[in-house]
Amino acid sequence: MRALKAGVVATVSLLAICAPANAEQQQVSDADYITQALSAAPEAVAKGAAVVRPQSDGSMRTLREGNNGFTCMLMGTDKMCNDPNSMEFIHAVMHHLPPPNKVGISFMLAGDDGASNIDPYATEKTADNHWIVTGPHIMIFGPPSKTLGYTETADPDPTRPYMMWANTPYEHAMIPIGQPGKKLAESRTGMPPLNVGQAQEANVKTAMELFESMANRLGPPRIEGTDAVAGKEVPAIYFGSTKMNNNFDLVDEVVKQARGTATIFVKSGDEYVRVATNVKKDDGSRATGTTLDPKGKAIVAIRKGEAFYGEVDIFGKPYLAGYKPIRDSSQNVVGAYYVGYPVETVGRATDRN
């Protein structure tokens, strides 16, 4: 992430970063600016992203309305595309506020021009501020990013995942997907075994960590009795004293913080039944009472007591998803967690779940 400049402010509607436009930006036409800003994001994200342009007085001008929650823009010469949680995080950095307890993702697929890895407010390289230039990358914000296990060294290898601003309130994960100083398309040769799909998978895993953490705060999982879910009698799954069947508070809070979709499945005989979910059926209703596909790869992994991460098809739509067993105090698998994000993918094989 490029060092953030003083004078950046947030608009109420967008929580956007409003860095004064430099002379180079002012000379760029709006059409060229939009093209440059959208180059920060994957095609599927850029397609529905808003584009905003900082003005010399610190205000923000919307060049293009969006419909997917992402906002793309330039900060100096750096191009970035942020979801709302990332906007809140960056706003907190700029105003020296506590960062939000939410998972956010920001795309910088054009790379950056460098930043201090120890000082969020440094504006230029010095002999001792551990300046690092990162190529095309994805940033993951929020406390769960710290559980990914990436190196916290001040001088990491910028071609591999690392934590930026480690041991500060603004620590976040940097996931390179290209070589420093090159655009994504120029970085394919000689890349380490990390690509966009792996970076997106890391984001799913971060959401899963959040889900598990929030569930565990309620208490250990257990089965007690049965309950009707969408007309189907299934075991009642609890976390502590909180019953999950037909209770959407937890899954909705996960989505509020991490976006995407979330589900709690309960094991019912050989099936895994959705008892709490915000995955929607074609009619717009919650898909409670529906089951995990018995022929899918996810259920194979869950039956082995293993997690599954990958692209799946849910009700005819592709999702980048994660599934993980829920175990009771005796380590018996009693259900499964699910988190997933809709993706726009053409011509790729998916597993039906």
N, C-alpha and C positions, 0 to 999 in steps of 0.2 A: 504494500500500500504506500502511495506517495505520501511524504510528510504533509500534514494538513496546515493550511495557512491561517494566520490570524485574520479576523474579519469575516470568517465564514459564519453565516447565520442560517436558521431554519425557518421555512415558511410553515404556517399552521397546517395548511392542507397537505403538503407533500413531505414535511420534515426534511426538506431538501437542503443540500449543501450549497451555499450561495457564495462561491469564491468570485471576487471581482474578475471580470474578463480581461485577459491581457491583450496586448496589441495584436499578437499573432491570431488569437481567437477572433478579435473584432474584424479582422480582414477576411475571415472565412465566411462564405455564404451560409445561410441557414440550411440549404440543401446539403452542402458539404459537411456542415457541422453534424447534421442528423446521421449522415453516413458514417462519420468518424465515431460518434457516440455509440451507435448500434454495433460497431465492430467489436465492442467490449464483450458482447454476449453471444451465446450460442444462437443459431438461427431460430430455433423454436421459441426462445425467450425474446429475442429481438423483435420477432414478428408482432408481438402484442405489447411491447414496452412503450412507455411514455418517454419523450425526450424533452429535457429542459435545458435552458441556456442561461448561465449567470450573466448579469448585466453590470456595467461599470459602477452603478450605484448600490450594488449588493442585492438588488432584487432578482427575481427569477422570471423568465419568460418561457412559457410552454410552447414548444414548437410542434409537438405532436401529442395528442391524447393517447393514453394506453388503456388496456383492458385486462392486464394480467398481474398488476401490482408492482411491476418492476419499473424503475426510472433510470434511464441512461443519460450520461452527461460527460463533460470534460472538466477535469480539474487541472488547470495549467495545460500541460500536454498529455496528461494521463487520461485514459478513457475508462469509465467504469459503469456498471449497470447493477443497481442495488434493489433488493426487496425492501419492504417497509421496515422490517426489523433492523436491517443493516443501516437504513437511514437514521433510525433512532440511536443506534450504537454510535455512528459517526457524529451525530449531533451531541451526544454525551461527551465524546472525546473533545470536541471543539469548545464546549462550555464547562469542561472540568467537572462533569456531573457523574454520578454512579452510572455505569452502563446498565442497560435493561437486561433483565433475566429472561432473555428470549434468544432463540436460535435464528440467526440471519445468514444470508448468503449473498455474496457480491462477486460478480464476474469481472475480471480484468484480462480478457483474452488477447489484448494487444500489449500486455506487459506494463511495466512502469519504468520511470527514470531514476528510481532509487529512493531510499529513505533510511534514516537511522533505525537500527533494530533495537535500540534501548531507550530512545527519547521520542515520544510521539510528536513533540513540538519542534524538533530540529528541522531547519529549512535548507541546510546544505551540509555537504560532507566536511568532516573535520578529522584530525589525526586519530581521535579516540572515541568517535561516536558510532563505530561499527556500522558503517554505511553498507547497504546491500541493495543490489539491483536484481529484480526478479523478472523473469520472462512471463509469458502468458500464464495466468494463474487464477485460482478461485480462492476467495476468502470465506471462512466460516467463523461467525461471531457467536458469542454467548458462552456461558459456563460449560455446557457439555463439550464444547470444542477442546477444552483442556483435558478431557479424558481420552483423546485420540492417541496419546502416547508419542507425539512428535517431539523432536529434539527442541530444547529450550536454549541451546548455546547461542551466544551473541553473534557468532560468525558461522552460520550454517552453510551447507551446500545449497545454493539457490535453485538447484535442479531437483531437489527432493523436498518433501513436506517438512515444514518447521513451524514453530510458534513465534510469532512476531510480538514484540513488546512483552516478553515473558516476565512474569512476576510483577506486573503492573495491573491495575484494574482493567486495562484495555487489551490484555493478552488475547490473541486470536490466531486461528490456524491459517497458514498459507500453504496452498496445495498447487505447486507448479505443474503445468502441463506442457511446457515448452522451454526452450533455452533462453537465457537472458540476452537481451539485445535483439531478439528476433520475433517476428510475428508467428502466430501459431502454425500457419501453413509452411513456414520456412524452418520449423523446428522439428519436423518429423524424423529426420535422419539422426541416428545416434541418441535418441531419447531413452532415458531409463524407463523401466516397465511401469509407467503411470500415464493414463490418458484421461480424457474428459469423463468417460464412463466410470472410471475408478474414482475420480474426484466427486462425481455425483453420488456414487455409492458411499463415499465417506460422509456425505451430508445425510444420507438415509441412516447411517449408523449413529451419527450424532443425534438425530431425532429419536432413534431407538433408545439411546442412553438416557435421554430426557424422559421418555415414556416410562422406562423401568424405574428411574429415580423417583418420579412423581408417584408411581404405583406403590413403590416400597415405603414411601413416607406414610401411606395409609395403613400399612401393616403387612404381615406375611400373607401370601395367597393360600386359600384353602377352599375345599368344597364342603357345602353343608346343605343337604336336602336338594329339592328340585324347584324349578320355577318355570312358568310358561313364557316363552319368548316367541312372539308372532304366531301364537297358536301351537307351538311345539314345546313339549315338556322336556326340559334339559336340566342337567345339574346346575345348581346355583353356585357361582364362583364369587368369593369374597376376597378383598384385601383388608386385613384386619376385621373391623366390624362393618365395613362398607360393602354392600352387595353391588356387584357390577351388572347383573342382568337387568336390562332395560334402564340402566343408569348411564347417562351420556356426559356427566360432568367431567370425568377424567379424560375421555377421548376428545371432547371439545376443547378442554384446556390445553391438551397437547397440540392440537391444531392451531389454537390461538397463538401459541408461542413458536411453533415450528412450521406452521402451515401444512399443506398437504392433507392427508387423511390418516385416520387411526382407527384401530379395531381391537377389541378383546374377543378372542375365541374361547369357548369352553369345550373340553373334550367330552363328547357324548357317544359312548360306545366307540365305534371306529371313525366317527365323524368329528369335525371341528366346526362348531356352530358360532356364528356371529351373535353375541349377546349384547354388545355395546359397540356402536360404530357410527361414523359419519360418512362412510362410503354410501353413495346413493344408487338406487335402482333407476331404471329408465323413467319411471313415473315420478321421480324426485323424492321418494320416501327413503328413509334409512333402510339399509339392507339387513336388518336384524332377522334372525331365523334362517338366513341362507348359510350355506356351508362352503368350506374350503374344498376346492376341486379334488376329489379322491385320486385323480390321475395326474395331478400336477407335481412339479419338482418340489414345491414348498412343503407339501404335506409329507413327502418322502423324507425330507430333512427333519421335519418336526417329529415324525415317528421314530427317528433315530436319536432324538434328543439334541438335534443340531439346529443352528440358525441357517436361514437361507436369505441371500441377497441377490437381486437380479431383476430383470424386466419380466413382467407378468401381464396377463390379460385379465381384467376384471370387468365382467359384464360388457365385453366387447370393446373395452378401452385399454390402451397400454399404460402401465404404471411402472415406475422404478420403485421397487418395494423391498422391504425387509420383514422377515418373520422370525420370531424367536420363541422357544418354549417357555411357558410359565410353569414353574416347579413349586410344589408345596414343601412343607418343612421336612418331609421324608424324601425329597428329591424326585417324587413322582411327577411326570408331566401331566398337568391338569388343564392346560389350555395353551394359548399362544398369543403373543403380541404381534401386531402388524402396524407398520407405518409405510406410507407410499405417496408418491407424487405423480400426477398425470404427466405424460410426455406425448409429444407429437412425433411419431416415428413412422416412416414409410418403408416398407420392404424389409423389415427386420423380423427374424423369427422370434416369437414370444411363447412363453409357457402359460397355458391357461390355468388360472387359480381363482 
